Amino acid sequence: MEVVKITPRGYCHGVVEAIRALRVTSEQHPDEPVAMLGYLVHNEHVTREFADRGVRLVDAGSRLEALDQVDSGTVVLTAHGVSPEVKERALAKGLNVVDATCTDVIRTHELVRRLGQEGYEIVYIGRRGHPEPEGVMGEAPQALHLVETVADVEQLELSSEKLAVTTQTTLSVWDTKAVIDRLRERFPRIEVHNEICNATLERQEAAVETAASCDVVVVVGSSRSSNTKRLVQVVKELAHRPAYLVDTAADLRDEWFESAQRVGVTSGASTPSQITREVIRTLEQLGEPRVASLRGAPAPSAQDSGSKQPD
């Protein structure tokens, strides 16, 4: 069985920067409480690492509700971003605020804020209940309409002369295109600002391209992670190959690979590289493997860092 290591995979720049920010913060404030306002990134292994360092996870239905549980010390805003109201309340409480928001998400916040100030009515394509839309929508709550699917577009009633659409950064590229295409049909004047980040785009394209020549694809990451779940989705729907999401090598099942000659492995943008390496080693032990690296070139030492964006 040949194990194909799909590149790019693993940590993106937003996750790397968020983890670095929290590590530095925990080291600089060893004698005061440090809290993550929600999951720093959507991976339990990362959360446990910081719990071992004494960093408390504070999670609730919204970031504002979570902030009610923090009364002193340092609060770290996660890679997914928060609304202006959360930042203002944290500062009003006298907390030391460390903002680990991904720069790609910050760009979307700035875009929505500007469009709102210019009088646009804005359609935002995102996942209900995910923290990234919660934060972005706080920039212009009166101007924003959240949609997830083409069916949601059919329910929209937009009256403004100035219309725009933008997106969550970690969506399926193909699903988002379908929603945007329908918005353009219904509202021909709408301005399109597709904010799906390069890391998400590159990982999805590589997964679909490589899966076409694989029998099975394994995606390593957390079920909490939007971009990780989208990798499973696009392999199944576009490459028409079986895809399995695993958190660790312990989740692998022999029956998935009984007739497989070529198995692809990728991972979400918030998945630690050591977890993915262990999955690859376990797969290699299922037979006499020939390890391949996508596109022929040896993977660089930082191959699991990718290029952009958090989960």
Secondary structure, DSSP 4 states (H G I P E B T S, - for coil): -EEEE-SS-S--HHHHHHHHHHHHHHHH-TTS-EEEES-SSS-HHHHHHHHHTTEEEE--SSHHHHHTT--SSEEEE-TT---HHHHHHHHHTT-EEEE---HHHHHHHHHHHHHHHTT-EEEEE--TT-HHHHHHHTTSTTTEEEE-SHHHHHT-----SSEEEEE-TTS-HHHHHHHHHHHHHH-TT-EEE----HHHHHHHHHHHHHHTT-SEEEEES-TT-HHHHHHHHHIIIII---EEEESSGGG--GGGGTT-SEEEEEE-TT--HHHHHHHHHHHHTTSS-EEEEGGGSPPPTTGGG-SS---
